């Protein structure tokens, strides 16, 4: 899994941080989402997908990890 953020779409609701704090953080300066881990471990996949679904700004995109085996 790869997580991609579009901070321009972030509305600082913090739902992602509440849902998956291991993966998402929130800036103290402007409240925008920060990515702690762009490639979370499999045990966090469900939380990351839920965070993306709950994001009111649609700032979180979840995709397949890319790279060489």
C-alpha positions as CSV (number, residue, x, y, z in Angstrom):
1,X,0.0,0.0,0.0
2,X,1.1,3.5,-0.8
3,X,-0.5,6.6,0.8
4,X,-0.5,9.9,-1.1
5,X,-1.6,13.2,0.4
6,X,-2.9,16.3,-1.3
7,X,-2.4,19.0,1.3
8,X,-4.2,21.5,-0.9
9,X,-7.4,19.5,-0.4
10,X,-6.9,19.1,3.4
11,X,-9.5,21.0,5.5
12,X,-7.8,20.1,8.8
13,X,-10.7,18.0,10.2
14,X,-8.3,15.6,11.8
15,X,-10.4,12.5,11.1
16,X,-7.3,10.8,9.6
17,X,-5.2,11.4,12.7
18,X,-8.0,10.0,14.9
19,X,-8.4,7.0,12.7
20,X,-4.8,6.1,11.9
21,X,-2.4,8.1,14.2
22,X,0.5,5.7,13.2
23,X,0.2,7.0,9.6
24,X,-1.1,10.5,9.9
25,X,-0.2,13.5,12.0
26,X,-1.4,17.1,12.0
27,X,0.7,20.2,11.8
28,X,0.7,22.4,14.9
29,X,1.2,25.5,12.7
30,X,-1.7,25.2,10.3
31,X,-3.6,22.0,11.2
32,X,-2.9,20.3,7.9
33,X,-2.3,16.6,7.6
34,X,1.2,15.3,7.6
35,X,2.2,11.8,6.5
36,X,4.2,9.8,9.1
37,X,4.5,6.8,6.9
38,X,3.8,6.6,3.2
39,X,4.1,2.8,3.2
40,X,2.2,1.5,6.3
41,X,2.5,-2.1,7.4
42,X,-0.4,-4.5,6.5
43,X,-1.9,-4.4,9.9
44,X,-2.7,-0.7,9.4
45,X,-4.3,-1.0,5.9
46,X,-7.9,-1.1,7.2
47,X,-7.4,2.0,9.3
48,X,-5.7,3.9,6.4
49,X,-8.6,3.0,4.0
50,X,-11.1,4.1,6.6
51,X,-9.2,7.4,7.1
52,X,-9.3,8.0,3.4
53,X,-13.0,7.3,3.2
54,X,-13.7,9.7,6.2
55,X,-11.6,12.6,4.8
56,X,-14.1,15.3,4.0
57,X,-11.6,17.0,1.6
58,X,-10.7,13.9,-0.2
59,X,-7.0,14.7,0.5
60,X,-5.9,11.0,1.0
61,X,-5.4,8.6,-1.9
62,X,-4.6,4.9,-1.2
63,X,-3.0,2.8,-3.9
64,X,-0.8,-0.2,-4.5
65,X,2.8,0.1,-3.5
66,X,5.2,0.5,-6.4
67,X,8.7,-0.7,-6.7
68,X,10.8,-3.7,-7.6
69,X,10.4,-7.0,-5.8
